[in-house]
Amino acid sequence: MSSNPLSSDDQRIEQLESSFLASSGTAFSNAYDLAIKAGLSVVVSDNGAIFEVFPDGQRRLIKTITPPSPDQPGRKMKLL
């Protein structure tokens, strides 16, 4: 008998969850680069502001927003 109390499905879910942050960051970075290289502008949030970024590097402020709050990896949150 295995010493790991998680089922193989639970273990696979944990593997996927642990790799999600890096995978999503890579996907967004690639999409951003492809859009800019195609001559399109992209919309990004940066430290409490939303900007439109153009292929030549110019940025246009669209709106100020509440800055992101820091988060801790592995933190559990209860949704009501």
C-alpha positions in Angstrom: 0.0 0.0 0.0 1.2 3.5 -0.9 2.1 6.0 1.9 0.5 8.8 -0.2 -3.2 9.2 0.8 -4.1 11.0 -2.5 -5.6 9.2 -5.4 -3.9 9.3 -8.7 -6.5 11.8 -9.9 -5.8 14.1 -7.0 -2.1 13.8 -7.5 -2.5 14.8 -11.2 -4.7 17.8 -10.2 -2.0 18.9 -7.8 0.6 18.6 -10.5 -1.4 20.7 -12.9 -2.2 23.3 -10.3 1.5 23.6 -9.3 2.5 24.2 -13.0 -0.4 26.6 -13.8 1.3 29.8 -12.8 4.4 29.3 -15.0 2.4 28.0 -17.9 -0.1 30.8 -17.8 2.7 33.4 -17.6 4.4 31.8 -20.6 1.2 31.8 -22.6 0.4 35.4 -21.9 4.0 36.5 -22.7 3.9 34.6 -26.0 0.5 36.1 -26.9 1.7 39.6 -26.1 4.8 39.2 -28.3 2.8 37.8 -31.2 0.3 40.7 -31.1 3.1 43.3 -30.9 5.0 41.6 -33.8 1.8 41.6 -35.8 1.5 45.3 -35.5 -1.4 45.3 -33.0 -1.6 47.1 -29.7 -2.3 45.3 -26.5 -4.0 46.3 -23.2 -2.0 45.7 -20.0 -2.4 46.5 -16.3 0.6 47.9 -14.6 0.8 48.9 -10.9 -2.7 50.4 -10.6 -3.2 51.6 -14.2 -4.5 50.1 -17.5 -2.4 51.0 -20.6 -2.7 50.4 -24.3 0.8 49.5 -25.5 1.7 50.0 -29.2 4.2 48.1 -31.3 6.6 51.1 -31.2 6.7 51.0 -27.4 4.4 54.0 -26.7 1.9 53.6 -23.9 -1.4 55.4 -23.5 -3.1 55.5 -20.1 -6.6 54.2 -20.4 -7.7 54.2 -16.7 -6.3 54.1 -13.2 -7.4 51.2 -11.1 -6.9 49.8 -7.6 -3.3 48.4 -7.5 -3.1 44.6 -7.1 -2.8 43.2 -3.6 0.1 40.9 -2.8 -0.7 37.3 -2.7 1.0 34.3 -1.3 1.6 31.1 -3.3 -0.5 28.2 -1.9 -2.9 30.5 0.0 -6.3 29.0 0.4 -9.3 31.3 -0.1 -13.0 30.6 0.7 -15.4 31.9 -1.9 -18.9 32.7 -0.6 
